[in-house]
Amino acid sequence: PVLRKGIIAGLNFKDCSFIIDCSAYYGNSGGAILEIDKNGNQNIIGIVLRYIPFSTIWKNNREPKISHVEFSNSGYSICAPIDKIVNLIDPNNFEYLSLAKAEFKKMN
């Protein structure tokens, strides 16, 4: 498992997602986002969906038709709230969230 530290950098109410200022890489999608409260309790608050790319465009001043786009990791990631995931599994049963928390605590 990979552990990184970040904060919630933004909320997107339209898409029901949030952005964290923590890099995600290929293979991190679906990974749990944990919140550790002031008492040390760990809560699953979401999962990683994808990273936000940063693009750099290189243009040739002498030949405007020649250009190159380079993509890199911006250090920000888009995440889905755990409530949305639970509703996708079964909108009438919130017991899954409690089970997920219990299983996670067993692992630690």
Secondary structure, 3 states (H helix, E strand, C coil): CCCCCCCEEEEECCCCEEEECCCCCCCCCCCEEEEECCCCCEEEEEEEEEEEEEEEEEECCCCCCCEEEEEEEEEEEEEEEHHHHHHHHCCCCCHHHHHHHHHHHHHC
